[in-house]
Amino acid sequence: MGVDLGTYHVRVEFADGTGFIEKWNTGMRYCGGGGGISPVDAGCIPPTFKDAAALADTVLFSYTEGNDSCDCNKKLSLDRANQIEPEEHGCGDELEIKRLTLILPNGNEFILLGGEEDRDD
């Protein structure tokens, strides 16, 4: 069983200079339905992460091999971050992640992918 680790954020920076910050809630939340379950009848999902290392592994996997690694989802997140109407984007692997940073609830940052030597500032 997981524990509520607080609210983390993930900064995704692309090689082309664009990027976004996404919130990762580690506590109890409600699912959106699916699998024959109406979103109105969706149930509560208990915390899923046992510790911060498990969360970091999941974030890294999500953006390098999972759903968030495809260009269509990267560009959808960019549209949302820029508060523009999301467009249909084709799948692919062209938008390269330069750096992936996990931001802890206390504000400390942990780089999951890409190093300080890449930093432009």
C-alpha positions in Angstrom: 0.0 0.0 0.0 1.2 3.5 -0.8 1.5 6.6 1.3 0.6 10.2 0.6 4.0 11.8 -0.1 2.4 15.2 -0.9 2.2 17.1 -4.1 5.2 16.9 -6.4 5.8 18.7 -9.7 7.7 17.7 -12.8 9.5 20.2 -15.0 9.9 19.0 -18.5 12.3 20.9 -20.7 12.7 20.2 -24.4 15.8 20.6 -26.5 14.0 23.3 -28.6 13.6 25.5 -25.5 9.9 24.8 -24.8 8.6 22.9 -21.8 6.1 22.8 -19.0 5.5 21.9 -15.3 3.1 19.2 -14.4 1.6 18.4 -11.0 1.8 14.9 -9.6 -0.5 14.3 -6.7 0.6 11.3 -4.6 -2.4 11.3 -2.2 -5.9 9.9 -2.5 -7.7 10.9 -5.6 -10.7 9.9 -7.8 -10.3 8.1 -11.1 -12.1 9.3 -14.2 -14.0 6.1 -14.9 -13.2 3.8 -17.8 -13.4 0.1 -18.3 -17.2 0.2 -18.2 -17.3 2.5 -15.1 -19.0 5.9 -15.6 -16.9 8.9 -14.6 -19.8 9.8 -12.2 -19.5 6.5 -10.5 -15.7 6.4 -10.4 -14.2 5.4 -7.1 -11.4 6.6 -5.0 -7.8 5.5 -5.7 -5.6 5.2 -2.7 -2.0 6.4 -2.8 0.1 4.2 -5.0 3.7 5.1 -4.2 5.5 3.6 -1.3 8.3 6.2 -1.3 9.8 9.1 -3.2 12.2 6.7 -5.1 9.2 4.8 -6.5 7.6 8.0 -7.6 10.8 9.2 -9.3 11.1 5.8 -11.1 7.5 6.1 -12.3 8.0 9.7 -13.5 11.2 8.8 -15.4 9.5 5.8 -17.0 6.4 7.8 -17.9 8.4 10.5 -19.8 11.0 8.2 -21.4 9.1 5.0 -22.3 5.5 5.4 -21.1 2.5 7.5 -22.3 4.2 10.8 -21.8 7.1 9.8 -24.0 5.1 10.1 -27.3 5.2 13.5 -29.2 1.3 13.6 -29.3 1.1 13.7 -25.4 4.2 16.0 -25.1 2.6 18.5 -27.4 -0.8 18.1 -25.8 0.8 19.0 -22.4 2.5 22.0 -24.0 -0.8 23.2 -25.4 -2.4 22.9 -22.0 0.5 24.7 -20.3 0.3 27.5 -22.8 -3.5 27.7 -22.2 -4.3 27.2 -25.8 -7.0 24.9 -27.3 -5.4 21.5 -27.6 -4.8 20.4 -31.2 -4.5 16.9 -32.6 -0.9 16.0 -32.8 0.6 13.1 -34.5 2.6 10.4 -32.7 6.3 10.3 -33.0 9.6 10.7 -31.2 11.0 14.0 -32.5 10.5 16.2 -29.4 13.6 15.5 -27.3 13.6 15.9 -23.6 16.7 17.9 -22.5 16.0 17.8 -18.8 13.4 16.2 -16.5 13.3 17.6 -13.0 11.3 16.3 -10.0 10.3 19.2 -7.7 9.6 18.0 -4.2 6.9 19.4 -1.9 9.5 21.3 0.0 10.7 23.0 -3.2 13.9 21.1 -3.5 14.7 19.8 -7.0 16.1 16.5 -8.2 17.2 16.1 -11.8 16.0 12.8 -13.2 17.3 13.2 -16.8 19.8 15.6 -18.2 22.6 17.1 -16.2 23.9 20.4 -14.9 26.3 20.5 -17.8 23.3 21.0 -20.1 21.9 24.0 -18.2 21.9 27.3 -20.2 21.5 29.6 -17.2 
